[in-house]
Amino acid sequence: MAIHESLTLAFLLFFLPFRYSPATSLATAIPSPALLETLALMKWKASLLPSKALHSWSLPAANATTNTISPCKWIGISCNSIGSVTEISLPSAGLQGKLDNLSFSSFLNIRHLDFSDNTLTGTIPAHIRFLYKLTFLDLSANEISGSIPLEMGNLVNLNELDLSMNHLDGSIPSTLGNLTKLTILYLYDNHISSSIPPELGNLKNLFELALYPNNLTGLIPPALGNFSNLTIFYLYQTQVSGPIPSEIGNLVNLKELDVSSNLLTGSIPYTLGNLTKLTILHLFENQISGSIPPEVGNLMSRYELGLYHNNLTGPIPPALGNLTMLRILYLYHNQVSGSIPLEIGNLINLKQLVMSSNLLMDSIPSTLGNLTKLTILHLYDNQISGSIPV
């Protein structure tokens, strides 16, 4: 910081609040919101390592009037008509420092805050609760640690919250259930533990929910079945256990569901057949048992079906032949038995069919010859007999 900026900042911080006399009004004695925002930004800049992205963040000459002090033309700053900060957007700006040193209480009109893809460290401070008008918060791809503060639940106007790709630990606070305007919630690629709070079921406006990979445990709350607008649900590579709740079948707008690589047990709920918009269903690498419900054949928009590395038994339902859009069908390392149904030959868009390491028997159906787009076919480690159809 230049010498004149240091002197100006010191003057404003220590003398301006006391320049009141009977000849001045209270309005001129109290610093304006824009001035407080400027001081807060300059104080934060001083706490960070030098960054070229903040070269425009500078104070006017020491003899300038306070009316000329405004951050509205600084890089990454947007203001409203009265000169108050409404947006701080500094993604990939090379910021190195802590959020603790940014006085959030000085920014009462801010709606958009983006510090993604920097090297911010420390914790998310509890005083973030003052940003009650905030609609967008992206702190992803930093080195922020500690727990998600309970006070995050005060940001009731948030539409998008992205805390992914950090070092966050602790639990998901139940207070996030207060953020009923949320459409996107990304907490993936952290070290968050404990169970998924059922209060998240209050977020009925969610479009996308990504919680992978973390150290989550416990059950998938049935309350998540309230996400009737959800299109993407990623919960893979955690340690959630127990059955897939039948209420997942209420997510009728879901396009991608991935709960793979967990400790899930029980059977595949037949209610998944309600998810007719689903294009990707990944249930692999769990401990799911029972048979494949024929209702899975209702999912005619599906492109990928991954059920491998489970304990599935029983026959392959002929209804899978309805999935004519299917490109990948992975069913290997289970205990499915019986014949390969003729209807598999209806999957004319299939590129990869892997059903190895099961208990399949009888012959290879000639209808597999219909699968002209097939590039991978694995049927080994079964009890299939007969000749190879030509």
C-alpha positions in Angstrom: 0.0 0.0 0.0 1.4 3.4 -0.9 2.3 5.9 1.9 -0.5 8.3 1.1 -3.0 5.4 1.2 -1.8 4.3 4.6 -2.0 7.9 5.9 -5.5 8.4 4.4 -6.8 5.1 5.8 -5.4 5.8 9.2 -7.0 9.3 9.1 -10.4 7.9 8.1 -10.3 5.1 10.7 -9.3 7.2 13.6 -10.4 10.8 13.1 -13.5 10.7 10.8 -16.0 9.3 13.4 -15.1 12.1 15.8 -15.4 15.1 13.4 -18.8 16.1 14.9 -19.5 19.5 16.3 -22.7 21.5 16.9 -22.2 23.1 13.5 -22.4 19.7 11.8 -25.3 17.4 11.4 -25.4 13.8 12.6 -25.6 12.6 9.0 -22.2 14.2 8.2 -20.7 13.0 11.5 -21.4 9.3 10.8 -19.5 7.6 8.0 -21.6 6.6 5.0 -22.2 2.9 4.2 -20.0 3.3 1.0 -17.2 4.7 3.2 -17.4 1.9 5.7 -17.4 -0.6 2.8 -14.3 1.0 1.4 -12.5 0.9 4.7 -13.4 -2.8 5.2 -12.1 -3.7 1.8 -8.9 -1.8 2.3 -8.4 -3.4 5.7 -8.9 -6.8 4.1 -6.6 -6.1 1.3 -3.9 -5.1 3.8 -4.2 -8.6 5.4 -3.8 -10.5 2.2 -0.6 -11.3 0.4 -0.1 -8.9 -2.6 -2.3 -9.7 -5.6 -2.2 -8.1 -9.0 -6.0 -8.5 -9.2 -6.4 -5.9 -6.4 -4.2 -3.2 -8.0 -7.2 -1.0 -8.5 -8.1 -1.2 -4.8 -6.5 2.1 -3.7 -7.6 5.2 -1.8 -7.6 8.7 -3.4 -5.0 11.3 -2.5 -4.7 12.3 1.2 -6.3 15.7 0.5 -9.4 14.2 -1.2 -12.9 14.7 0.3 -14.7 11.7 1.8 -17.3 12.1 -1.0 -14.8 10.9 -3.5 -14.0 7.7 -1.6 -15.8 4.8 -3.3 -14.9 1.2 -4.3 -17.4 1.1 -7.1 -14.8 1.3 -9.9 -12.5 -1.2 -8.4 -11.9 -4.6 -10.1 -14.4 -7.2 -8.9 -16.8 -4.7 -7.2 -20.3 -3.7 -8.3 -22.5 -1.2 -6.6 -26.1 0.0 -6.6 -27.4 3.4 -7.5 -26.5 4.9 -4.1 -22.9 3.6 -4.3 -23.2 0.7 -1.9 -21.5 -2.6 -2.7 -23.8 -5.3 -4.1 -21.2 -7.7 -5.6 -17.7 -8.8 -4.9 -16.6 -11.2 -7.7 -12.9 -12.3 -7.6 -12.7 -15.8 -8.9 -9.2 -17.1 -9.8 -7.7 -13.8 -8.5 -4.7 -15.2 -6.7 -6.1 -14.2 -3.3 -4.1 -15.6 -0.3 -5.3 -14.9 3.2 -8.2 -15.3 5.5 -11.9 -14.4 5.3 -11.8 -13.7 9.1 -10.3 -10.3 8.3 -13.1 -9.2 6.1 -15.8 -7.3 8.0 -19.0 -8.7 6.6 -21.1 -6.5 8.9 -20.0 -3.5 6.7 -21.8 -4.9 3.6 -25.5 -4.8 4.2 -26.5 -4.6 0.6 -24.3 -7.3 -0.9 -26.1 -10.0 -3.0 -23.3 -11.8 -4.8 -20.0 -13.0 -3.3 -17.6 -15.1 -5.4 -14.1 -15.9 -4.1 -13.8 -19.3 -5.9 -10.5 -20.8 -7.1 -8.2 -18.8 -4.8 -5.9 -19.8 -1.9 -8.0 -18.6 1.0 -7.3 -20.3 4.3 -8.7 -20.2 7.8 -12.4 -20.8 8.6 -15.7 -19.4 7.4 -16.3 -16.8 10.1 -19.5 -16.7 12.1 -20.0 -13.0 11.2 -20.9 -14.1 7.7 -24.4 -14.1 9.2 -24.6 -10.3 8.5 -24.9 -10.9 4.7 -28.6 -11.5 5.0 -29.3 -10.1 1.5 -26.9 -12.6 -0.1 -28.3 -14.7 -3.0 -25.1 -16.2 -4.3 -22.1 -17.5 -2.3 -19.2 -19.3 -3.9 -16.1 -20.2 -1.8 -15.2 -23.3 -3.8 -11.7 -24.4 -4.7 -9.9 -22.8 -1.7 -8.1 -24.2 1.4 -10.8 -23.2 3.9 -11.0 -25.5 6.9 -13.0 -26.0 10.0 -16.8 -26.5 10.3 -19.6 -24.9 8.3 -20.8 -22.3 10.9 -24.4 -22.6 12.2 -24.8 -19.0 11.3 -24.8 -19.9 7.6 -28.5 -20.7 8.2 -29.1 -16.9 8.6 -28.6 -16.4 4.9 -32.2 -17.1 4.1 -32.1 -15.4 0.7 -29.4 -17.6 -0.8 -30.1 -19.2 -4.1 -26.7 -20.8 -4.7 -24.2 -22.1 -2.1 -20.9 -23.6 -3.2 -18.4 -24.6 -0.6 -16.9 -27.5 -2.6 -13.2 -28.4 -2.9 -12.0 -27.2 0.5 -10.9 -28.8 3.7 -14.1 -28.4 5.6 -14.8 -30.9 8.4 -17.4 -31.3 11.1 -21.0 -31.9 10.3 -23.5 -30.4 7.9 -25.4 -27.9 10.2 -29.1 -28.5 10.5 -29.5 -24.7 10.1 -28.9 -25.1 6.4 -32.5 -26.3 6.3 -33.5 -22.6 6.8 -32.2 -21.8 3.3 -35.5 -22.6 1.6 -34.7 -20.5 -1.5 -31.6 -22.6 -2.4 -31.5 -24.1 -5.8 -27.9 -25.3 -5.8 -26.0 -26.8 -2.8 -22.5 -28.0 -3.4 -20.5 -29.4 -0.5 -18.5 -32.0 -2.4 -14.8 -32.8 -2.0 -14.4 -31.9 1.6 -13.9 -33.9 4.9 -17.4 -33.4 6.3 -18.5 -36.2 8.6 -21.6 -37.2 10.6 -25.0 -37.9 9.1 -27.1 -35.9 6.6 -29.5 -33.8 8.7 -33.2 -34.4 7.8 -33.7 -30.7 7.9 -32.2 -30.5 4.4 -35.6 -31.9 3.3 -36.9 -28.4 3.8 -35.0 -27.3 0.7 -37.8 -28.0 -1.7 -36.5 -25.7 -4.4 -33.2 -27.5 -4.9 -32.2 -28.3 -8.5 -28.7 -29.8 -7.7 -27.3 -31.4 -4.6 -23.7 -32.7 -4.5 -22.3 -34.2 -1.3 -19.6 -36.5 -2.6 -16.9 -37.5 -1.6 -17.1 -36.8 2.1 -17.0 -38.9 5.3 -20.8 -38.9 5.7 -22.3 -41.7 7.7 -25.8 -42.9 8.8 -28.9 -43.2 6.7 -30.2 -41.3 3.7 -33.0 -39.4 5.3 -36.4 -40.1 3.8 -37.1 -36.4 4.0 -34.9 -35.9 1.0 -37.9 -37.2 -0.9 -39.2 -33.7 -0.7 -36.8 -32.5 -3.4 -39.5 -32.6 -6.1 -37.5 -30.2 -8.3 -34.2 -31.9 -7.9 -32.4 -32.8 -11.2 -29.0 -33.9 -10.0 -28.2 -35.9 -6.7 -24.6 -36.9 -6.2 -23.9 -38.8 -2.9 -21.2 -41.3 -4.1 -18.0 -42.2 -2.2 -19.2 -41.4 1.3 -20.1 -43.9 4.0 -23.9 -43.7 4.1 -25.5 -47.0 5.0 -28.9 -48.6 5.3 -31.5 -48.9 2.6 -32.3 -46.5 -0.3 -35.5 -44.9 1.0 -38.5 -45.5 -1.1 -39.2 -41.7 -1.0 -36.4 -41.2 -3.5 -39.1 -42.2 -6.0 -40.7 -38.8 -5.4 -37.9 -37.0 -7.2 -39.7 -37.2 -10.4 -37.6 -34.5 -12.1 -34.3 -36.3 -11.3 -32.0 -36.8 -14.3 -28.8 -38.1 -12.5 -28.7 -40.2 -9.4 -25.4 -41.5 -8.1 -25.2 -43.1 -4.7 -22.4 -45.5 -5.6 -19.4 -46.6 -3.5 -21.2 -46.5 -0.2 -22.4 -49.0 2.4 -26.0 -49.2 1.2 -28.0 -52.4 1.9 -31.5 -53.6 1.4 -33.1 -53.9 -2.0 -33.6 -51.5 -4.9 -36.9 -49.8 -4.2 -39.5 -50.3 -7.0 -40.3 -46.6 -6.6 -37.2 -45.8 -8.7 -39.5 -46.7 -11.6 -41.2 -43.3 -11.1 -38.0 -41.5 -12.2 -38.8 -41.5 -15.9 -36.5 -38.5 -16.6 -33.5 -40.3 -15.2 -30.5 -40.6 -17.6 -27.9 -41.9 -15.2 -28.5 -44.4 -12.3 -25.4 -45.5 -10.4 -25.9 -47.9 -7.5 -22.6 -49.8 -7.9 -20.2 -50.8 -5.2 -22.6 -51.1 -2.3 -24.1 -54.1 -0.5 -27.6 -54.0 -2.2 -29.4 -57.3 -2.3 -32.6 -58.7 -3.6 -33.7 -58.8 -7.2 -33.7 -56.1 -9.9 -37.3 -54.7 -9.8 -39.0 -54.8 -13.2 -40.1 -51.2 -12.6 -36.6 -50.2 -13.6 -37.8 -50.9 -17.1 -39.9 -47.7 -16.9 -36.7 -45.5 -17.0 -36.7 -45.3 -20.8 -34.6 -42.1 -20.9 -31.7 -43.8 -19.2 -28.2 -43.7 -20.8 -26.2 -45.4 -18.0 -27.2 -48.2 -15.6 -24.5 -49.3 -13.1 -25.4 -52.0 -10.6 -22.1 -53.9 -10.4 -20.4 -55.0 -7.2 -23.5 -55.7 -5.2 -25.3 -58.7 -3.9 -28.2 -58.7 -6.4 -29.9 -62.1 -7.0 -32.7 -63.4 -9.1 -33.2 -63.1 -12.9 -32.5 -60.2 -15.2 -36.0 -58.7 -15.7 -37.1 -58.8 -19.4 -38.4 -55.2 -18.8 -34.8 -54.0 -19.1 -35.4 -54.4 -22.8 -37.5 -51.2 -22.7 -34.4 -49.1 -22.1 -33.8 -48.5 -25.7 -31.7 -45.3 -25.0 -29.3 -47.2 -22.8 -25.6 -47.0 -23.8 -24.0 -48.7 -20.8 -25.2 -51.6 -18.7 -22.9 -52.8 -16.0 -24.2 -55.7 -14.0 -21.0 -57.6 -13.2 -20.0 -59.1 -9.8 -23.4 -59.9 -8.5 -25.4 -63.2 -8.1 -28.0 -62.7 -10.8 -29.1 -66.0 -12.3 -31.2 -67.5 -15.0 -31.0 -66.8 -18.7 -30.1 -63.6 -20.5 -33.5 -62.4 -21.6 -34.1 -62.1 -25.3 -35.3 -58.6 -24.8 -31.7 -57.4 -24.1 -31.5 -57.4 -27.9 -33.8 -54.4 -28.0 -31.1 -52.2 -26.5 -30.0 -51.1 -30.0 -28.0 -48.1 -28.6 -26.0 -50.2 -26.2 -22.2 -49.7 -26.5 -21.1 -51.6 -23.4 -22.7 -54.7 -21.9 -20.9 -56.3 -18.9 -22.5 -59.1 -17.0 -19.5 -61.1 -16.0 -19.1 -62.9 -12.6 -22.7 -63.9 -12.0 -24.7 -67.1 -12.1 -26.1 -66.7 -15.5 -26.9 -69.9 -17.4 -28.3 -71.3 -20.6 -27.2 -70.0 -24.0 -26.3 -66.6 -25.4 -29.5 -65.3 -27.1 -29.2 -64.7 -30.8 -30.9 -61.3 -30.3 -27.6 -59.9 -29.1 -26.7 -59.7 -32.7 -29.1 -56.7 -32.9 -26.7 -54.7 -30.8 -24.7 -53.3 -33.7 -23.2 -50.4 -31.7 -21.8 -52.8 -29.1 -18.0 -52.3 -28.5 -17.6 -54.2 -25.2 -19.4 -57.5 -24.3 -18.3 -59.4 -21.2 -20.1 -62.5 -20.2 -17.2 -64.5 -18.6 -17.3 -66.2 -15.2 -20.9 -67.4 -15.5 -22.5 -70.8 -16.3 -23.5 -70.0 -19.8 -23.5 -73.0 -22.2 -24.2 -73.8 -25.8 -22.7 -72.4 -28.9 -21.8 -68.8 -29.8 -24.6 -67.5 -32.1 -23.4 -66.1 -35.5 
